[in-house]
Amino acid sequence: MKYSDVSPPPVPTPAEQRDALAKGLGRARLWAEQGGLTETALREACLQDLRYDRMCEDLRGDWLWEIINAAGFRNAIRVPLLHALHDLSDLSDLSDPENARQLCKLAQHYAASGDTTFRDLLYQIVTQKPLAAADYDFLGESELLTLEGERGFLCAAKSRGAQLDKFDWDWPEESFLREAGELIGETRIRELLSSTSDLDLNRFFKSWQQQLREKAERKQQKRRHHKKQQAQQTEGTSVEMVLEAARGETHCSWFRSWGMQADLIELNVVLGALKSSEEPAVLLNLIKVFSNRTLPEFDSRLIDLCQYPHPELQRRAWVALANLSHSEIREFANRQLNENQPVCLFSLFIRNYQAGDENRLLAALTLPDDDWEKHSVHRSAKRKSDGRPLTAGDGHLPVHSL
């Protein structure tokens, strides 16, 4: 069987060079290193965004910069790029704003290499915001942030603040702040904006704070609406209906919200059914009632369920038990600490803690490798150090993760 030779030709034609640069093929880099790539083809690729599918392919600025250096054309291509950027900063007509995005990325690389002319043009583009590309008023911001850090942020924020005198806050401001936050940190952004007397920066800062307040209010409204919906769903549901559902339904996820609304008599009825039932599926449903509601009284059946050979039922039993304070729970926790050290053990000490326990707990403490578990440990520790009440959910961690 014969195979076609698809290796790149050692001396590519202009059409082959353009095709490779338009498709982002590795052979373009290879030709650049071997001296087979012409300045004309590379200059065209730098001045025009040749990507076929711009929704799927990233900008080519970083890749083109590597090829420019590999081919040794940094000085040769510099002037055409400067002219194109100067036209952009002069608010000239933009037939294709994506070309401008690519130019800004290349300008960032030139500026990072010490070319101050490109840096000054980026500042000019961000400050003037070409009107011919109204939907691209973010041109140069990302590059200036990466290049100049705080100074670049203040320049872009001042420019956006000036726009907010005529236009409302929208997604470009959100996107700009998100990127700036990842680069220099939200705390530092607050410090920079709150300590300035510049009118435009003040306008940007006040608009941002207003957006945060409105977002928090919407979140609160959503939470209140959700609670109202839960209350409406469980309102009028009798304890008899709960017991019937526990025997028939598969998940009964609504039991948690029902338990939060139930009165003491109804909770005692569910607890009685929990004591007498032997079916794991029924037990699992019934104990969900006490996911976020303290049991009316302690019952040793919960300790038995914490050792039940059913992982999910066992886990929910620990959740319910951790909501209670009782001498038998403390004794059980101490036995488990000395013997088995199972998952969720430390949750039992949250409401059954005594002075001096910290030494024993710390002796068994090792930080986990998993980042999520580390976060959970630190969150629990912070809430306890802040003096805020801990819920059972804060302590649902394996002993090795504490």
N, C-alpha and C positions, 0 to 999 in steps of 0.2 A: 504494500500500500504506500502510495506517495503522499507526503504531507506538504502543504504549501509553506513556503518560507515567509513568515510574518515578522521577521526581525527588521528593525528600522534600517533604512538605507544609510550608508556611511556619509553620503553627500545628498542631503534632502533638497528637493526643489522648493521654490517659494510656496507653492500650493501645499506641499507636504508639511512645511513648517507652520503655515497658518492653520492647517487642519489639526496638527498636534497641539498647538497653543490654544485653539478654540475648544478642544476636547479635554484639555488638561492632562495630556498623556506624559508619561515619564520620559519618553524619547526626546521631548523638548529639552528637558534638563540634561540628558545625555549629550545631545547635540551642542548645547551651550558649553559643556565641559570640554568637548572635543573641538570646539571652534567651528562647528558646522551650522550654527544658528546665526542668521544675519540680523544686523541692527534694525533694518526696515521691518521685518516680521515681528520682532520683539517690541519695537516702538508702537506698532499698530495694536498689539495685544495689550499694551499698557494704557493707551489712550482710549481704547474701546473695550467695553465689557463683552467678551465673546462667548460667554456661557450660553448654552442652549436652553437649559431649564433652570432659571434663577430661583425657582421655588425649592428646588432640591439641592442645588450646588451652592456651597459657600462662596464668598467673595474670593477672588484670586490674588488679592494684593500681596499676601505673605508669600505665596508660591512664586509669583512673578519677581518679587524682590530677590529670592534665592537664585532665580535664573539670571537676573540682571547681573548679580555678582559673579555667578559661575561663568558667564559669558564675557565679563570684563567691560560691560557697557554702562557702568554707573554714570560716568561723566558724559558719555555720548547722548544718553537719553535724558539727562538732567534738564537741559534747556527746553525741549518740547513739553516736558511735564510741568515745568514752571509756567510756561505760556498758558497751558490749559488750566492750571490752577488759578492763575491771575485772571483769566477770563471768567472763571467761576466766581471769584471774590468780587469781581466788578458787576455782578448780577446780570451777566449775559444770558442769553436764551439757552436753556438746557434741553437739547433734543432727547437726551437719555440720562436721567438723573443717576442711573446705576453706574454710568461711566464716572460720575462725580464721586460716588462712594469709593470706587476702586482707586481713583486718584488721591483721595484723602488718606487711604491706607498706605499707599506708596509714599505720600508726603510724610506720614508718621515715621516710616523707616528712614527716609533721608534725614529728617530732623534728628532722629535718635542717633544717627551716625555723626552728628555734629553740624549739619547744614542748617544754619539759623534762618536762612531765607524761607525754607519750607515751613519751619516752625512759625514764623511770622505770618505766612499766608494762611496757615490753619487757624491762627487767632483771628485773622481778618474774616475768614469764612464763617466761623462760629459767631462772631460779633455781628456781622451784617446779615446773615441768614438769607441766602439768595431767594428773592421773591419768585423767580421763575420756577422754583421747585418747592412750592408751598407745602406739599406733602412730605418733603424731605428736609424739613427745617432742623433735623438732627445732624445734618452733614458736618463732619469734622469733630463732633462732640466726643464720641468714643475714642477717637484717635488722640484728641487733646487731653482727655482724662488719663489715658494710658501713658502719654508722653510727659505730662506736666504735673499730674497728681492734683494736689490741693489748688495750685494756681490755675490749672486748667479747669477745675471744677468751678471756681469762683467766676471765671470768665463766662463759662456757659450758663451758670445760674443767673448771673447779672443780665445776660442777653434774654434769657427766658423770662426773668422778672419784668423786663421792659415790655415784652409781648403781653404779659398778663394784665397790663394796663388797658388792653383792647380786647383780648381774647380770654376765654375761660380755661381753667385748668383741665387738662385732658390726658390721654394715655402717653403722649410723648414726654410730659413732665414726670409721670410715674416711671416710665422706662429709664429715663435719665437718672432719676434718683436711685433706682434699684441698682443700676450699674455703678454709680458713684459709691453707693453703700458697700458694694462688694469690694471695691478698690480701696477706699479710705475709711470705711466704717461709718455707721449712722451716728454714733456718738460724736465723732469728730466733725461730721457735717453739721450737727446741731451747734457745736461750739463755734464753728466758722460763721454760720449764719446769724447766730444770736449775738455775736460780739461786733457786728459791723454797723456802720451808720449810713451805708449806701442805700439810697431809696429803692433801687431796683432789687437789690438783694433782700431788703426788708420785705418788699412786696412778695417775692418768691417764697420767703420763709413763712410769712403769714398765710399765704395761700396753701402752702404745704400743711401747716398746722390745722387749718380749717378742714382740709381734706381728711386728715387723720381723725378729727373729732366727728365728722360726718360718717366716716367709715366705722368708727366705734359705735356710733348711735345705730347705724344699720345692723351691726352685729348684735347689739342688744335687742333691737326690735325683732330680729330673726329668732333669737333665743327665746324671747317672750312668746312669740307666735308659736314656736315649737312646743313650749311648755303648755300653752293654751290648747293646742291640738292634742297633746298627750292627755290632758285633763278631760277633754271632751270625749276622747276615745274610751277612757276608763270609767267615766262618769256613768252611773247607772248599771255598772257591771257588778253583779252580786258575787259573794264569795262562793256560792254554789256553782255559778257559771265558771269561776276560776278552777274549781276542783274538777268540773266536768272537762274543761279544756285541757287540764293537766293530764288527764287520762286518755285524751284523744288526739290532741294536736302534736305536731312533731317538735316545734321550736318554742312556741309561746314566748317570743321575745318581748311582748307587751307586758309580761308579768312584772318586770322591773318598775315600769311607770305606775302600774296598778298598785304595787306594794308601797310606793311613795305616797299614794293618796289614801290608802286603806286605813280604817280606824283600828283601835286595839282589839276589839272583839273579832273582827275579820282576820287580823293577823294571828290571833290565838287559834282560830279554826284551821288556818293553813298550817300552823305549827303542829297542831294535833294530827293532821293528815300526814305531815312529814315524819312524825314519830312512828306512825302505824304502817306506813306504806313500805313495801319490799321491792317494788318494781323500779329498776334503775332509771328508766325513762321518765316515770312519774316523779321520782325523787329529784331528778335533774330539773324538771319543769317547776316543781314546787319551790325548790330552794332559790330559784331566780327571783322570787318575790322579795327575798331579803338581800338582793345584790347591793341596794343602796338604802336599806332600811334596817335598823337594829331589831333583832328578834325581841319579842315581848319578855322572854326569859331564857336563861341558859338551859340547855338540855344536853346531856352527855352523848346523845345520838349524833350530834354534830361532830364530836371527836371521832366517833366510829366512821362517819362518812369521810373524814379527812384521810382515812386509810383504806377507803373503799377501792376495789380493783376496777375502777372506771375513771380514767384520767380527767375528763371534763367534770364529772360529778365531784371528784376529789378536789379539783381546783375551786369550784364554786362553794364547796363546803368550807375551804380555807377562807374565802372571801367573807362568808357569813359569820364565821367564828371570829375573824379579826375585828368585827364590829362590836364585839362584846368585851366587857371587863369582868373576869371571874377567876377565883383562885385555882379552879380545876384547869382553866385554860392556861394559866401561867405554869402550873405543874406539868401539863402536857408539853408546853413549849420548851421547858427546861429539859425534859426527857429527850425530846427530839433533838435538841441542841447537842446533847451529850452522846446521842446514839446515831440516828439516821441522817439528820440534817437535810430534810426534804425541801423541795421547792416551796416557796412562800412562807418558810418558817419565821423569818424576821417580822412578817406582818403581825404576828400574834403579840409581839412585844410593844407595839405602838400604843395599845390601850391597857397593857398589862405590865408596863415598865416599872422597875423599881431602881432606886439609886444604887449604883454599883454595877448594874447590868452592862454598862457600856464597855467595861474592861473585858468581859467574857465575849461580848459580841464582836469587839474589835479583834480579839484573838482569832476568831473564825473568819475574819474579813479578808477577802482578796478581790481586787478589781478584775472584772471580766475583760476579755479581749474585744467583745462585741461593743461597738460604739453606742448602739441604742440602749443596751443594758447599763453602760457607764452613765449615759444621760439620765436614766431613771434613778440610778443611785444618787447622783448629785442633786437631782430635783428633790428627792425625798429628804436628803440631808439638809438642803437649804430651807425647805419648809419647816423642818423641825427647829433649825437654828433661828429662824425668823419668829418662832413662837406661834406660828399659825397651826390650827388643828390639822392633824394628818388623818386622811381617810384610809380605809383598808387598802384601797387601790394603790396607794403610794408605797405599800410595803410588799407588793406581790412580786418578790424577786427571789431567785434561788440564793442559798446562802453563799455560794461561790461568787455571786455577782455583787454581794455586799461587802 
